[in-house]
Amino acid sequence: MNDRKQWRQWKTKAVMKGIVIILICTGFLCFSVLAEEESGPTSNVWLDVIQMPTQAQISVTVPLSYGFAVIGSVNSNDKNPVSKENGNLLLPNVRVVVTTPSGTSGVNAEYAIQTVSGSSIPIRNYSTDVRDEYADEELPLREGLPVEVKPYMVAFQDSSGPTHHWQPASADPTWDGTAGTEDAAKLNFKKFQMLLDNLAFSVAGQKSIDSTVKDVFWLEDFIALDAPPNVVDYGYTSAGTAQVPSEKYISVQVRVGGIQNQYKQVEESVKVGAIYWEVIPGELPAVTEP
């Protein structure tokens, strides 16, 4: 199966049917909280998209933001690669709270590290659709609809090109620690690569966001989400989204470049940013749910 060909075909179909592509971002330091109640998803990270002229209801909870921290050093002898294995990289299951920013006159920078649950995050799919043969009924039978998600990250740039800010990288920027290569390793200071579900944000491209074309890094493949289970029995909300979602836990990894003693300030050691998502509806299975 050619996923990229199918994606292009779907996007052509989307233009014809008026399907909404979801582009979202936020700026929290850790992954957004995902919350549900009996009535369905209730947090501000769930998406509700109507696919016209069908009766599909697309609702997916996804992480909107990410964060990680480097344990830096002011010791010139701390020439260690940055990695979880070396103990100087805190992955997105931590929250960094800066209490006193560096640069404050006469005051040392201070921050606190808080651990939050798990190094994997859930993505939940509440999407449903109605088969054509039931579309004219007053209360048509709804069934769970599988979807695919395709996330990407935006490369930060100004008019002169990449700046001193953190930069996503298409390749692993981690230094291998080989003696005599420190100068080359320092060129990857504040460069990082994130992986979701063991897939890297490694495919460079461009995307129009808010009428501006920006450089982005796509995840190297789609993440497929199963249809919500047995919507016929478990039911759905008044909005048409499933009461019980399908759920997929995805792992989170980060690769960071540079050398430990390059990260001397709190602001240099903490990265927070946004993930954008495209949500791609699938098709109902060939057989109606029992």
N, C-alpha and C positions, 0 to 999 in steps of 0.2 A: 504494500500500500504506500502510495506516495503522499505523505502528510502535507508537504509544502504545496503540491498540486491541488490537493483537496482544499487547503486553506485559501488559495487564490480563487478557486471556484466558489467557495463560500462567500468570500468578500465581494465577488461580482454579484452573486445572488443577493447579498445584503443590501447593496446599493439599489437593486431593483425593488426590494420589498420594504426598504426603509428601516432595516434593523439598526439598532443603536449599538455602536462599539463603545465599550466602557473604558474611559481613561480617567484614572483617579490618582490622587496623591495627597499626602499629609506630611507632617513633620514631627512626629513623636519619636522619642529616643528608643522605644522598644516596640515590638510588634503590638498592633492594636488588639484590644480585648475583643473577643468574639463572644457574643451572648445570645442565648435563645431562651424562649419561654414556650409554654404550650401552644401559644398562638403563632409561633414561628420566630424567625430572627428579628431581634428588636434593637440591635446596636446600630450605630451610624456607619458600619462598614458593610452592610448588606445592600445588594443591588437588586433593583426591580426594573426589568426592561421588557417592554411589550413588543413582540415580533408581529408586525402587521403584514398581510391581513390574517394570519393565523391567530390562534388563541393561546400561543405559548406564553408562559410567565417564567422569566429567567431571574433566578435569585441565587446568589452565591456569596458566601462569606470568605474574604481573602485578607491576608495581611497587607496593610497599606504602607507600613513603614518598617524600618530596620535600624539597628544600632549595634555597635561593638566598640570595644575600647582596647587600646594598647597600653600595657604597663611600661611606661617609658623610664628613662634614667638620665640623670645629670652626670653620671660617672663615665668618663671618656673610655674606660676599659670595658664597658658593657657593649661589646660588639657582637651581640647575638642576633640571629635571624628572628623575625617576629612570627610566632606560631603558637598554637594551642599547646603543642607538645613541649615547647620551651617554657611554658608557663607565663608568657608575657602577652598573650592575646585572650581577651574575654569575649566569648561569642555572644550572639543575640539573646541568650537566656539571662543576661544581666542588664541592670539598669544603672546608669551612672548619673548621679545627682551632683551638679557643681554648686557648692555652697558659696565659694568665693572665687570669682574668675581671676585668672592670672593677669597681670598688668595693673592690678589695683595698687596704688601708691603705698609703699610701706607695709603691704600685707601679702603673705604667702598664699598662693592658690590652694584651695581646699576642695575636696570632693569626697563623696561616699559611694560605695559600690553596694548595690542591692541585687540579690539573686531572685529571679523570677522562675516560674515553673518551666522545666523542660527545655531541651535544645531542638525539639521538633514542634511544628505548629500544625493545627488542623485547618483544612479547607473543607467547607461544607456546601453541598449542592441541594437546594430546595426547589429546583426547576421542575415544571410540569408542562404538559401540552395535551391537546385534544385531537383525536383522530378525525379525519375528514368526515367519516360516516356518522360521527356524533355531533358535528359542529352546529347543526341546526336545532338540536334539542335544547329545551329550556334549561336543564341542568346537565350539561354534557359530562360524560365520564372523563375524569382527568387521570393521567398516568405520569410516572416519573420520567424525566427527560435527561439523558446524559449531556454533558457539556465538556468542552476543552477550554483551558485557560492558557494564555500566552503572555507572560510578564516581560517587562523591559525596564531598564534604568536609564536615566538621562545623564549624559556627560556634561559636567559643569564647564562652561566656557564664557569668556567675555570677548570683546571685539578683537583682542590681540591673541586669541587662542587660549589653550589651557592655562590655568592660573595656579597659584599656590594651594588652592583648595584640594580636598580629596578628589581623586579621579578613579572611576571604575576602569578596569583594564580588561582587554579581551583575552589576555594570556595570564597564566599564573605569575604574579610579580614577586613571589617569595624568594628570598636569597637562600642559596643552598649552603652557605657558610664556608665555602671554599676560601682558604687563605689566599690573600693577595687580590681578591676581587671586591674588596669593600667599596672602592670608589664607584664601580659599576653598580653595586647593590644600592648605593645611596641615591642613584638616579630614580629609583622606584619609591622614594619616600612619599608616603601618603597616597600610594596607588593600592587598589584592592580589587579582588574579584570575589563575588558572592556566588554560592551554589545553593539551589533549592532542589530537593529531591535528587541529589547527586548530579544535577544538571547545572552547568555554568552559564552565567551571563557572558557569552563569548562571541556572539554574532553582531558585528558592527553594522549599523544602518542609520537611517534617518526617519524622523517622524514629525508630522506637523502637529504642534501643540499650541493651543491658543493663537492660531494663525501664524506661528513662527516655526520654521523648520529647524529641528534640533538633532544633534548627534545622539544616538542611543545605542545601548547594548541589549540585544534580545537574549532571552533564555534560549539555549541551543535546541530545545525541543518543546513540544506541547506537554502540559500536564493534564491527563484525562481524569475526569470525575464521573463516577458511576451515577446512574439515575437514582433518585430517592427510592427506597424500597417500598413496595406494596402500598402505593398511594390510595388504592381502592379501599383497603381496610383501615389504614392509619389516618386517612383523611387529609384535607388541605384547608388553608385559611380562606377567609372571604376574598382575599386578593388572588387566590388561586395557587399559592405556593404550598409545598408539601409541609405537613406537620412534622414529619420525621425525615431528616436529610440523609443523604449518603455522606460519608466522612472519610477523608484521606489525610493521614498525618505525613507531613513531608519534613525531611531533615534539613538543617540549615548549617552551612559551612561558610567560612570566610578565609581568604588568603590575602595576606597583607605584605607589602614590600617594605624596603628600607631596613635600617639597622636600629636596634633598640635605643641607643643613645641619641638618635635623631629626634626622638619624641620626648621633648623636654617640658612642654607646657600642656596643661589640661586640654585646651582647645585643639592642640595638635594630636592628642592621644585619643580623642573621642570622635567617632563618625556617626552621624545620624542622617538619614535621607529617606527618600520615597521610592516606592515601587509602583509602576503603572501596570495596568492589566487590560488585556483584551479578552472578553468572554465570548466564546464561540458556541452557539447552540448545536447540539447533535440532532439525531433523529430518533423517533420512537422505535422500539424493537418491532420485529415483524409480527409478533404474537401479542395480543392484548393481555395485560396482567390478569391473573386469575382473580 
